Amino acid sequence: MVKRPWNESDEAKSSYVKELFSALAPRYDVMTDVWTLGLHRVWKRQAMELCALRPGERVLDVATGTGDLAFAEQAAVGPEGQVGPSTPARRCLRSPGGGSAGPSTSRTATLWTCGSRMRRST
């Protein structure tokens, strides 16, 4: 049997996913442009239209990736709204200027979080 790092434990799988996304992060947008022939840009616009976000609303963006939709969401909800993007790989997140993003990089009320899973408390 082939031993794969993601089969060892939940922690090993989490670590593998983080490393994989961190390795892909710097070229993710270019790769997505290539394999979708640029259609992902249309899909993102359609997703935003379907969300029909209004000023003041709150959004949780799970698996936000590079944050493209999170920035569009923040523009839609305005400074009185909130967007909470989350991704397992910190290197995927970027600021509007293209640099690496971290908590509170936006001038608005955006909360950047990194995590591989969310647990419901009982």
C-alpha positions as a printed Julia matrix, in Angstrom:
122×3 Matrix{Float64}:
   0.0    0.0     0.0
   1.23   3.47   -0.85
   1.75   5.63    2.2
   0.29   9.08    1.69
   0.8   11.9     4.2
  -2.91  12.73    4.26
  -3.78   9.2     5.43
  -1.64   9.3     8.59
  -3.76  11.52   10.82
  -6.0   14.58   10.82
  -2.99  16.72   11.76
  -0.9   15.25    8.91
  -3.74  15.88    6.44
  -4.16  19.44    7.69
  -0.43  20.07    7.39
  -0.33  18.57    3.88
  -3.24  20.75    2.7
  -1.64  23.9     4.15
   1.7   23.12    2.49
   0.01  22.35   -0.85
  -2.01  25.58   -0.88
   1.01  27.6     0.27
   3.07  26.19   -2.6
   0.34  26.99   -5.15
  -0.57  30.42   -3.77
   1.95  32.57   -5.67
   0.74  31.32   -9.05
  -2.86  30.41   -8.26
  -4.47  33.23  -10.25
  -2.39  32.5   -13.36
  -3.12  28.77  -13.07
  -6.85  29.47  -12.73
  -6.78  31.77  -15.76
  -5.13  28.97  -17.79
  -7.29  26.03  -16.78
 -10.59  27.92  -16.97
  -9.59  29.95  -20.03
 -10.45  33.05  -18.01
 -14.02  31.91  -17.31
 -13.46  32.04  -13.54
 -13.73  35.82  -13.78
 -17.23  35.46  -15.27
 -18.14  32.9   -12.6
 -17.05  35.31   -9.86
 -19.21  38.1   -11.3
 -22.15  35.68  -11.52
 -21.59  34.55   -7.93
 -21.67  38.16   -6.76
 -24.89  38.8    -8.7
 -26.51  35.7    -7.15
 -25.47  36.79   -3.64
 -27.2   40.15   -4.15
 -25.35  41.62   -1.18
 -26.56  44.91    0.25
 -24.77  47.55    2.33
 -24.5   46.61    5.98
 -24.76  42.85    5.51
 -22.38  40.32    7.04
 -20.64  37.65    4.93
 -18.63  34.54    5.87
 -16.45  33.54    2.93
 -15.27  29.97    3.6
 -12.28  28.71    1.59
 -11.73  32.2     0.24
  -8.47  31.34   -1.5
  -6.78  34.49   -2.74
  -9.65  36.63   -1.51
 -10.91  37.93   -4.85
 -14.55  37.4    -3.89
 -13.93  38.7    -0.36
 -12.77  42.05   -1.76
 -15.82  42.19   -4.06
 -18.03  41.24   -1.12
 -16.51  43.99    1.02
 -17.15  46.53   -1.73
 -20.79  45.37   -1.91
 -21.47  45.5     1.85
 -19.56  48.74    2.33
 -17.86  50.06    5.44
 -20.93  49.36    7.58
 -20.9   45.66    6.58
 -18.52  42.86    7.5
 -16.76  40.16    5.51
 -15.03  37.25    7.21
 -12.86  35.38    4.7
 -11.22  32.17    5.91
  -8.69  29.89    4.26
  -6.42  27.08    5.46
  -3.34  28.66    3.86
  -2.2   32.11    4.97
  -0.08  32.57    1.81
  -3.23  32.43   -0.31
  -4.58  35.59    1.26
  -3.44  38.83   -0.25
  -4.05  42.48    0.25
  -5.76  44.6    -2.42
  -2.3   45.72   -3.57
  -1.28  42.14   -4.27
   0.89  41.59   -1.19
   0.44  39.0     1.48
  -2.52  39.66    3.75
  -3.05  39.04    7.41
  -5.56  40.04   10.01
  -7.06  43.49    9.49
  -5.1   44.35    6.33
  -8.09  46.11    4.84
  -9.09  49.6     5.9
 -12.63  48.29    6.27
 -14.13  45.86    8.76
 -12.75  42.73    7.09
 -11.5   40.01    9.41
  -8.92  37.67    7.87
  -8.69  34.23    9.4
  -6.65  31.17    8.64
  -7.78  27.75    9.71
  -8.34  24.31    8.31
 -11.63  23.65   10.06
 -14.29  25.28   12.12
 -15.8   23.46   15.06
 -19.23  23.98   16.5
 -19.12  24.27   20.24
 -21.7   22.29   22.17
